[in-house]
């Protein structure tokens, strides 16, 4: 019933209370705007600014880190290449020294071989001379035993051993 009583008082034509309601709404908007919305908006803007600022700061830090990493990696590549170059230089120098040692050893061995060949040739010649003398002596002894008489010196010198 209460609602029916209110329903009879609803007017379809606006009267002076409408302006009062509009003024009350405007006052409430002003009060809410100054006490609630502006501080909240200010807090939200500050949070957004900080977030964006931190995000930008983080991106700057990442950019600097990436730049330093690229610089470090390029320096590392350069130093590695320099190390390989030095290693190759040392290896080349070692190979050159090794070749020099081998060449001097070959020369030394060649000289030793020549010396030993000469020694062997001289020893072989001395052995031939000794063998020729021994062969004459043996030939004279064998001839004397076969003939059952001693041979003369002239006969012994005529016997030429063939070695």
Helices and strands as residue ranges (DSSP letters): H 2-9, H 16-32, I 33-37, H 38-147, H 153-158
